[in-house]
Amino acid sequence: MKKILIGLFVISSLGYAKEVMPTAEAVTIQAEELGYSIDVKVGGELYSNYTLVKDSKTSKKLLGDETDGIGYELSVELLKKRSPNFETGVGIAYQNNADRKNINSGIKGASYDSMPIYVTAKYKFNVDSLYVPYVKVNLGYSFNFNEKDLTNSLGKSSINIDDGLYWAIGGGVEYNNFLVELMYGVTKSDAKSPKVFKGDYAIDYEKVTLSVGYSFDL
């Protein structure tokens, strides 16, 4: 009788283990879900502005904060799926920032382009739909270049623009690997111009960018 009871216990234990332990197929599916992807996006600015620059002594506006034209952006991100809903990764972007609008102060210029390198985190919401909304955040460092010299009636004055912190926050919608994304971002920078600015001036750039793209599964 004892042997029969032991045998029944072993059989029931094996049956339970079979139900609890994941099959090889389930493990393979989970591994695929937790793989890598590359997001490639291109976008245009819906809004942008620079930091307003005033004379430190007279408080006269030297450079306005409004922009002239529309900037654009191209980005590539390598993402690792940490769970079916959460991804982290790294990204790089080329940002052709808009020019600074003249405010009739006699001085123009002091705009620049940026190339931020950043880490990113993305969370997808569980919805019973082909359209999957998500939120994300970027944080990194921006290399600023292609600065426009200051110009006035007397000619050009060189300007040095520093690199600085970059961050962005926003979200989007994914549909069959296609992406539509809206992000608010800020690039930090200081500027120097010995002939015009005495000391360092903040010359940050903020924008709202609407992008479209595609997520390639690896």
C-alpha positions as CSV (number, residue, x, y, z in Angstrom):
1,M,0.0,0.0,0.0
2,K,2.8,2.4,0.9
3,K,4.5,1.7,-2.5
4,I,1.3,2.5,-4.3
5,L,0.9,5.8,-2.4
6,I,4.5,6.7,-3.2
7,G,3.9,5.9,-6.9
8,L,0.8,8.0,-7.0
9,F,2.7,10.9,-5.4
10,V,5.5,10.7,-7.9
11,I,3.1,10.6,-10.8
12,S,1.1,13.5,-9.5
13,S,4.3,15.5,-8.9
14,L,5.5,14.9,-12.4
15,G,2.2,16.0,-13.8
16,Y,2.4,19.2,-11.7
17,A,6.0,19.9,-12.8
18,K,5.0,19.5,-16.4
19,E,2.3,22.1,-16.0
20,V,4.6,24.5,-14.1
21,M,7.9,24.1,-16.0
22,P,8.0,26.1,-19.3
23,T,8.3,24.1,-22.5
24,A,11.2,24.6,-24.9
25,E,8.8,26.4,-27.3
26,A,7.7,28.8,-24.5
27,V,11.3,29.6,-23.6
28,T,12.1,30.2,-27.3
29,I,9.1,32.6,-27.6
30,Q,10.1,34.4,-24.4
31,A,13.7,34.8,-25.7
32,E,12.4,36.3,-29.0
33,E,10.2,38.7,-27.1
34,L,13.1,39.8,-25.0
35,G,15.5,40.4,-27.9
36,Y,16.9,43.5,-29.5
37,S,15.5,46.1,-31.9
38,I,16.7,49.1,-33.8
39,D,14.4,52.2,-34.1
40,V,15.1,54.5,-37.0
41,K,13.2,57.8,-37.0
42,V,13.1,61.1,-38.9
43,G,11.3,64.1,-37.5
44,G,10.5,67.8,-37.8
45,E,10.1,70.5,-35.2
46,L,6.6,71.8,-34.3
47,Y,8.1,74.3,-31.9
48,S,11.5,75.6,-30.9
49,N,13.3,78.5,-29.2
50,Y,16.7,79.6,-27.9
51,T,17.6,81.2,-24.6
52,L,17.0,84.9,-24.7
53,V,20.4,86.8,-24.5
54,K,20.5,90.2,-22.8
55,D,23.4,92.6,-22.1
56,S,24.5,92.0,-18.6
57,K,24.8,95.8,-17.8
58,T,22.0,97.4,-19.7
59,S,19.6,94.4,-19.9
60,K,19.1,95.3,-23.6
61,K,18.1,92.3,-25.8
62,L,21.0,91.2,-27.9
63,L,19.6,88.0,-29.3
64,G,15.9,86.9,-29.4
65,D,14.6,83.5,-28.4
66,E,12.4,82.9,-31.4
67,T,13.5,80.8,-34.3
68,D,13.4,81.2,-38.1
69,G,12.5,78.1,-40.2
70,I,12.0,74.5,-39.2
71,G,14.6,72.2,-37.8
72,Y,14.7,68.5,-38.4
73,E,16.2,65.4,-36.7
74,L,17.4,61.9,-37.6
75,S,17.9,59.3,-34.9
76,V,18.9,55.7,-34.4
77,E,18.3,53.7,-31.2
78,L,19.4,50.2,-30.2
79,L,16.9,48.8,-27.7
80,K,17.0,45.8,-25.5
81,K,13.6,44.3,-24.4
82,R,13.8,43.9,-20.6
83,S,10.2,42.6,-20.4
84,P,7.3,42.5,-22.9
85,N,6.5,46.1,-21.9
86,F,9.9,47.7,-21.0
87,E,12.9,48.5,-23.1
88,T,16.2,50.3,-22.5
89,G,19.0,51.2,-24.8
90,V,21.3,53.8,-26.3
91,G,20.8,56.3,-29.1
92,I,22.4,58.9,-31.3
93,A,20.8,61.7,-33.3
94,Y,21.7,64.4,-35.8
95,Q,19.7,67.5,-35.0
96,N,19.7,70.3,-37.6
97,N,18.4,73.1,-35.3
98,A,16.5,76.1,-36.6
99,D,18.2,79.4,-37.0
100,R,17.7,82.2,-34.5
101,K,15.3,84.9,-35.6
102,N,16.7,88.5,-35.7
103,I,15.0,91.0,-33.3
104,N,16.3,94.1,-35.1
105,S,19.0,94.6,-32.5
106,G,21.7,94.7,-35.2
107,I,23.1,91.3,-34.1
108,K,22.3,88.0,-35.8
109,G,23.6,84.4,-35.5
110,A,24.4,82.3,-32.4
111,S,22.6,79.2,-33.6
112,Y,24.0,75.7,-33.9
113,D,23.4,72.1,-34.7
114,S,23.6,69.2,-32.3
115,M,24.5,65.5,-32.1
116,P,23.4,64.0,-28.8
117,I,24.4,60.5,-27.6
118,Y,22.1,59.2,-24.9
119,V,20.6,56.4,-23.0
120,T,16.8,55.8,-23.4
121,A,14.0,54.0,-21.6
122,K,10.7,53.1,-23.1
123,Y,7.5,51.6,-21.6
124,K,4.7,50.2,-23.6
125,F,1.1,50.0,-22.2
126,N,-0.9,46.9,-22.4
127,V,-3.9,47.5,-24.6
128,D,-6.1,45.1,-26.6
129,S,-5.3,46.8,-29.9
130,L,-2.9,46.9,-32.8
131,Y,-2.0,50.5,-31.8
132,V,0.3,50.3,-28.8
133,P,1.0,53.6,-26.9
134,Y,4.2,54.2,-25.1
135,V,6.1,56.7,-23.0
136,K,9.9,57.3,-23.1
137,V,12.7,59.4,-21.8
138,N,16.2,60.2,-23.1
139,L,19.2,61.4,-21.1
140,G,22.7,62.1,-22.5
141,Y,25.3,64.5,-23.7
142,S,25.1,66.7,-26.8
143,F,28.0,67.7,-29.0
144,N,27.2,71.1,-30.5
145,F,28.7,72.2,-33.7
146,N,28.2,74.3,-36.9
147,E,27.7,77.4,-34.9
148,K,26.7,80.6,-36.8
149,D,29.0,83.6,-36.2
150,L,27.5,86.8,-34.8
151,T,27.0,89.4,-37.5
152,N,26.1,93.1,-37.3
153,S,26.7,96.3,-39.3
154,L,30.4,96.2,-38.5
155,G,30.9,92.6,-39.7
156,K,31.3,89.2,-38.2
157,S,32.3,88.2,-34.7
158,S,33.4,84.6,-33.9
159,I,31.4,82.7,-31.3
160,N,32.3,79.6,-29.3
161,I,29.5,77.3,-28.3
162,D,30.0,74.6,-25.6
163,D,28.7,71.1,-25.6
164,G,26.2,70.2,-22.9
165,L,23.5,68.0,-21.3
166,Y,20.7,66.7,-23.4
167,W,17.4,65.3,-22.2
168,A,14.0,64.6,-23.7
169,I,10.6,63.2,-22.6
170,G,7.5,62.2,-24.5
171,G,5.8,59.2,-26.1
172,G,4.2,57.8,-29.1
173,V,2.2,55.0,-30.8
174,E,3.5,51.8,-32.4
175,Y,1.6,50.0,-35.1
176,N,3.1,46.9,-36.8
177,N,6.6,48.2,-36.1
178,F,5.8,51.6,-37.5
179,L,6.3,54.5,-35.0
180,V,4.8,57.9,-34.5
181,E,6.5,59.9,-31.7
182,L,6.2,63.3,-30.0
183,M,9.1,64.4,-27.8
184,Y,10.0,67.6,-25.9
185,G,13.7,68.0,-25.6
186,V,16.3,70.5,-24.3
187,T,20.0,70.9,-25.3
188,K,22.1,72.8,-22.8
189,S,24.9,75.1,-23.9
190,D,26.9,78.2,-23.1
191,A,28.4,80.7,-25.6
192,K,31.3,83.0,-25.6
193,S,32.1,85.9,-28.0
194,P,34.9,88.2,-26.8
195,K,33.9,91.1,-29.0
196,V,30.2,91.0,-28.1
197,F,29.6,89.0,-25.0
198,K,31.6,89.6,-21.8
199,G,31.6,86.2,-20.1
200,D,29.5,83.1,-20.7
201,Y,25.9,83.3,-21.7
202,A,23.4,80.4,-21.6
203,I,22.3,79.6,-25.1
204,D,20.1,76.5,-24.6
205,Y,17.8,75.1,-27.3
206,E,14.4,73.6,-26.6
207,K,12.0,72.0,-29.0
208,V,9.0,69.8,-29.6
209,T,9.6,67.2,-32.4
210,L,7.2,65.0,-34.2
211,S,8.9,61.9,-35.7
212,V,7.9,58.9,-37.8
213,G,10.0,55.7,-38.0
214,Y,10.2,52.0,-38.0
215,S,11.4,49.4,-35.4
216,F,13.5,46.6,-36.8
217,D,13.5,43.4,-34.8
218,L,16.9,41.7,-34.5
